[in-house]
Amino acid sequence: MTNRGIGLPANSRILKKICVLGDFAVGKTSMIRRYVLDEFDDRYITTLGTKITKKNMNLEGRDLTFQIWDIVGNIKFTKIQGQYYQGSDGAFIIFDVTRRDTFDNVSKWADMFLEVAKGARLIFIANKVDLDSTFDFEAMMEDVAKRYNAATFRTSAKTGAQVEDAFKTLGERILAHKSKGT
């Protein structure tokens, strides 16, 4: 049986499933690679289906394992996609600051995810902040985050800016949510 972190001593390893969602080429795989391996590759690699990666961390004195699901960037919901979301504790919803259309879909991603993973924690990510933004996303991103009671981060998978902080914050929000029993 998988240790999901409910009713266990503080020193037990806790497994938390998180999904990384967003349109194609927003930097989902690059962000995971930066977090897990502290590497960046400029070559675009299309994710087919899903890729699962694990990363251990210590958070609030507890050993936590993130099971990170890198899911294909197809906004069209399918039954298979819904199966990927089941059992998730949280998600990153990522958009590319150089492509406005990727921001326009963040609410769709959040709604599809939360329809299956009710009560999961969300973080909205403005990625590629090392590049010049083609639109003013700040106020719009904050409005969307308020609607979903979510945090926001401005990241760069290329430079590593705020990537570690985003994962840490998602872990903290998941643990706080679960400890309240909600």
C-alpha positions in Angstrom: 0.0 0.0 0.0 1.3 3.5 -0.9 2.1 5.9 1.9 -0.1 8.9 1.2 0.8 10.7 4.4 -2.4 10.4 6.3 -2.1 9.5 10.0 1.6 8.8 9.9 4.4 9.9 12.2 6.1 13.2 11.2 9.3 11.3 10.2 7.6 8.9 7.7 8.2 9.4 4.0 5.1 11.0 2.4 4.3 10.4 -1.2 2.5 13.3 -3.0 1.4 13.1 -6.7 1.5 16.4 -8.6 0.7 17.1 -12.2 2.4 19.6 -14.4 -0.1 21.0 -16.9 -0.3 23.6 -19.7 -0.3 24.0 -23.4 2.5 22.5 -25.6 5.9 24.1 -25.4 5.3 26.2 -22.3 8.3 24.6 -20.6 6.7 21.9 -18.5 9.4 19.3 -19.1 12.2 21.9 -18.8 10.8 23.0 -15.5 10.8 19.4 -14.1 14.2 18.8 -15.5 15.5 22.0 -13.8 14.0 21.0 -10.5 14.9 17.3 -10.5 18.3 17.4 -12.2 19.3 21.1 -12.1 19.8 21.0 -15.8 18.4 22.8 -18.9 18.3 21.8 -22.5 17.3 24.3 -25.3 16.0 21.5 -27.5 12.2 21.1 -27.5 11.2 17.5 -26.6 7.5 16.7 -27.1 6.0 14.7 -24.3 3.9 11.9 -25.6 1.2 10.8 -23.0 2.9 11.3 -19.7 6.3 10.9 -18.0 6.6 10.3 -14.3 9.6 11.5 -12.3 10.3 11.4 -8.6 12.1 13.9 -6.4 12.7 13.6 -2.6 12.8 16.6 -0.4 12.6 17.5 3.3 9.9 19.9 4.1 8.8 21.1 7.5 10.9 18.3 9.1 9.1 15.6 7.1 10.5 13.5 4.2 8.4 14.1 1.2 8.5 12.4 -2.2 7.0 14.2 -5.2 5.7 11.9 -7.9 5.7 14.5 -10.7 3.5 13.7 -13.7 4.5 15.6 -16.9 1.4 15.4 -19.0 1.0 16.1 -22.7 0.0 19.7 -23.5 -3.3 19.0 -25.2 -6.1 21.1 -23.9 -8.8 18.8 -25.3 -9.8 16.7 -22.3 -9.9 12.9 -22.8 -10.7 10.0 -20.5 -7.1 9.0 -20.5 -6.1 12.5 -19.3 -8.6 12.3 -16.5 -7.0 9.1 -15.4 -3.7 10.8 -15.1 -5.2 13.4 -12.8 -6.8 10.9 -10.4 -5.2 10.8 -6.9 -3.3 14.1 -7.5 -2.6 16.3 -4.5 -1.6 19.3 -6.5 -0.7 20.8 -9.9 1.3 23.5 -11.6 -0.6 25.2 -14.4 2.0 26.7 -16.6 1.9 29.4 -19.4 4.6 30.9 -21.5 5.0 34.7 -21.1 5.9 35.0 -24.8 2.6 33.4 -26.0 -0.6 35.0 -24.8 -2.7 32.1 -26.1 -1.1 29.8 -23.5 -2.4 32.1 -20.7 -5.9 32.1 -22.2 -6.1 28.4 -21.5 -5.0 28.3 -17.8 -8.5 28.3 -16.5 -9.5 25.4 -18.7 -6.5 23.5 -17.4 -7.4 24.2 -13.8 -11.1 23.3 -14.3 -10.3 20.0 -16.1 -7.9 19.1 -13.4 -10.0 20.1 -10.4 -13.0 18.2 -11.9 -11.1 15.0 -11.3 -8.7 16.0 -8.4 -11.2 17.8 -6.2 -9.5 19.7 -3.3 -6.0 19.5 -4.9 -3.8 22.6 -4.5 -2.8 24.7 -7.5 0.0 27.0 -8.4 0.0 29.1 -11.6 3.4 29.5 -13.2 4.4 32.3 -15.6 7.4 30.6 -17.3 10.2 31.8 -19.5 10.5 35.1 -17.6 14.1 35.3 -18.8 12.6 36.3 -22.2 10.6 39.5 -23.0 6.9 39.1 -22.3 4.7 39.7 -25.3 1.7 40.7 -23.1 1.0 42.2 -19.6 0.1 39.1 -17.7 0.7 40.2 -14.0 -2.8 41.4 -13.1 -4.6 38.7 -15.1 -2.5 36.0 -13.5 -3.3 37.3 -10.0 -7.0 37.5 -10.8 -7.0 33.8 -12.0 -5.1 32.8 -8.9 -7.6 34.5 -6.6 -10.5 32.6 -8.3 -8.7 29.2 -7.5 -7.2 30.2 -4.1 -3.8 29.5 -5.7 -0.3 30.8 -5.5 1.6 32.3 -8.4 5.3 32.2 -9.5 7.3 33.8 -12.2 9.9 31.2 -13.3 12.6 30.5 -15.8 13.5 26.8 -16.4 16.5 28.1 -18.3 18.0 30.1 -15.4 16.3 28.2 -12.6 14.7 31.4 -11.2 12.0 30.5 -8.7 11.6 26.9 -9.8 12.8 25.4 -6.4 10.6 27.9 -4.6 7.5 26.9 -6.6 7.9 23.2 -5.8 8.6 24.0 -2.1 5.5 26.2 -1.9 3.3 23.5 -3.5 4.6 21.0 -1.0 3.8 23.3 1.9 0.3 24.1 0.6 -0.4 20.3 0.1 0.8 19.5 3.6 -1.1 22.3 5.2 -4.3 21.4 3.3 -4.0 17.7 4.3 -3.2 18.5 8.0 -6.4 20.5 8.2 -8.3 17.4 7.0 -10.0 19.2 4.2 
